[in-house]
Amino acid sequence: MSTTGARRPDAVQLTYQRLSDRIASGDVQPGSRLKESALAEELGVSRTPVREALRRLAADGLVEVHPNRGAQVVAYTPAEVADMFTVRVTLEPQATALAVPRFDAAGLDEIEDLAEQMTRLVDDGRDLQRLGELNRRFHECFLVACGNKALAAAVTAVVRPAVVHRTFHRYSGEALERSMSHHRELVVAARAGDAEWASSVMRTHVLAARHTATVRPSAP
């Protein structure tokens, strides 16, 4: 029996991971075109895993795939990124305040588990792909629990995976630990049933992310 089918998912995952890391780290610049044939040759794989990896990256919001034109890395101007965070810092704390009194025991356990997983991940090393997924699920818990679909949809519309992904890659060790501390404090505030506290922490959390995403480090 052929083992090609067993190997193929690994090739797709590896290709996806390598391309995702290059985009997030800035090795592949926003706006760059990604040609299947060139990537396949460079990465030492066939065009099939490259094509599937690009589809996954498109689903993540990291690239755009245009018919007859191929894939292109999503590009946002600094002003667009700042605008996204302006909306988030206004709306996400409101959603958080609404969510806190609506959390049941299972919901509280879920956000605590996600916060603990993220903390362990940071302590054990930077698997930023996994960290980004856990972070998405953590914030999504508050949006789902808030009970206001219009508010949740408005926040979701400006939480662009490409921006979040690149922001994680820009965190220093200290900034990353501070972000994890915000998550843990959000859990404590939610368990205390203190909506105002939780809303304040979420606002601080988003403001810190905005600073990392929009402020360039000073030249040495």
JOVENBEL-V943491 format. One line per field, one symbol per residue. phi: phi as a letter, one per 40 degrees, with the letter a starting at -180 (. if undefined). psi: psi as a letter, one per 20 degrees, with the letter a starting at -180 (. if undefined). Layout:
phi=???
psi=???
This chain:
phi=.cbdcccddccccccdcccccccccgcbcdgccbcdcccccccgbcccccccccccccccgcbbbbdgbgbaccbbcdcccccdcccdcccccccccccdccccdccccccccccccccccccchccccccccccdccccdcccccgbcccccccdcbccdccccccdccccdcccccccccdcccccccccgccccccccccccccccccccbbccccc
psi=pqjghhhghghgggggggggghghiihoqpiqqopgggggghikrrhghgghhhgghghijhrpoppjiaqppppqqhhggggghggghghhhghghhhgiipaghgghghgggggggghghhirnnhggghgggghghhghggihjnhggghgghhinphgggghghiiprgghghhghhgghhhgggghiknhgggggghggghgghgghhippqqq.
